[in-house]
Amino acid sequence: TATGKYGQGEAYAYLDDLSGGREAGLGVCQKLDGGNQCSPSSDDNVTKGETLILNFGQTVNLETLNLSNGNHYSKKDSFNGTFGLTIDGVDKGNKTLSSLVTLNLTGQIFRLYNNNADEGDNKQQFYISSLNVSAVPVPAAAFLFAPALLGFMGLRRKAKNAA
């Protein structure tokens, strides 16, 4: 589930149209018009004070993360700002794309927020243009642990009843 926030208020996760060779992606929109379009149309990326929240509903490993900038051209004018990252309520601080070269981020809820100072610089606004995640499997030992735990509880109850 993708949701958005602006400050402490609610906003909308917004998937920008990728037509016409423009590269954009998933951002945040503070207000929608009657046709569920972002209003104004330029407010569809993650700008200062906005947060994009991704809740996967289970623990996942974030393998890749690509951001494009507010100009919609990730190859021509790359995103050059920092962004804040929180995973499962733990603030991971400011990140740049170069600091995430080797991703091994595990969690369920990822919050990416824009903490750049310049609201008007499209190169410091961003969209998630793509990401890859994989589910984190429950260890096989967990399935062996549960029956053993139930067995110990049964032995304890039996011993308590015998006393």
N, C-alpha and C positions, 0 to 999 in steps of 0.2 A: 504494500500500500504506500502510495506517495502522497504526502500532504505538505502544506506550506504554512509558514508563520511570518508575520511582520511584527517585529518587536514582541510584545506579549499577545498580540491579536492574531486572529485567524486569517489565513490567506489561502490561496489555491495552488496546488501543484498544477503546472500547465505545460503540456507538450506542444512546443512550437512547430508550425508547419515547416517541413524540410523541403518544400518544393522549389523549383527554379535553381537548383544547384547550391542553395544556401545551406550552410551547416549550422544547425542550432541544436535543439534537444529539449530536455526537461528542465524547467525553471519554475519560478514563482510569480504569480499574478495576484495583486492585491484586490482587484475588483473586476468582475465579469459584467459584460453588457447582456442584453436580452437574448442574444444568440449564443451565449456562453463563450464569447470571444473576449480576450483580455482587453481591458479599457483603462488607459490608452494602450494601443497595440504595441508600443515600445516597452511596456512594463511586463515583459514575459520572461525575463532572465532573472537570475539571483543577484539583486542589487544590495547596497548597503542596508543593513538591518534586517535582511530577509534570511530565512532558513528553509532549506529543503530537507524533508524528513523521509527516509526510506525505511519502512518496517517490513521485514521479510517474513515475519511470523514464525521463524525458526532460526537457529544459528547457521550462519553462512560464512564462507570465506570470500572476501572481496578480492578478486584476482587482478582485475584491471579497472582503471577509472580514467576516462578521457573527458576533458572539459574544453568547450569552445568558448570564445569570448562574446561579449554583447554585440559585436558587429556581425555575428553569424559566420565568420570566416576563420575557422580554427587553423587552417593551413596558411592563410595570408597574414593574419594578425592574431597571433596566439594569445591565449589568456596569460597575463603576466603578473597577476596579483597573488595575494595569499588568500586562503580561506580557512575557516575554523572547522575542526572535525571533532565530533563527539560520538563515541561508540558505546551503546548501552549505558548512557548517563555519565560516562567517564570522559572528561574533556581531554582531548589529545593535543590541544593547542593549535597554533597556526601552522599551516602546511603550504607548501608549494608543490607543483607537479614534480619538480626535480627531487623533492624530499620523499616522494612516493614511488621512486623508480622500482623498487622491489616491494610489491604489495603482499602483505600477509596479514590482512586485517580481518579479524574474526569477530562476529557479533550478530545481533539480531536487528538493532535499531541504529541506523547511521544518520547523523545530522550534519549537513554541510551548510555552513553559514558564511555570509559575506561580511567581513570585518575590515574592508578597505576604506580608506578615508575619503577618496574621491568618488562621489556619486556620479559625476558626469563622464568619467573615463570608461568607455565601453570595454577597454582592454582589461579592466578590473572587475567587470561584471561577467558572470559565467552561466553556462548551461551544462548539464551533464549530457554529453553527446553520445557516450556509450559506456557501458560497464559490463563486466562479466563476474558472476558469482557462482559458487558451487556450494551445495549443501554439505554441512559437516556431519558425517555419519555418527550415529550413536555407537560407541565402542561395543564390540561383541561381548566383552567381559561384563557389560551391564546386564545382559540377558542371563548370564550365569550367576551374577551377584544376587539378583532378586530371589530366586529359589533358595539359595543358601541362607539369605537373611530370614526368609519365612521359616526355614527349617530350624534355625537357632531360636526363633521366637516360639516355635512349637515345643522345643526341648525345654525352654525356660518355663513355659506354662505348665508342662508336665511335671517338672521338678517342683514348682511352686504348689501344685495341687497335691503332690505326694507328701509334702512336708506338713 
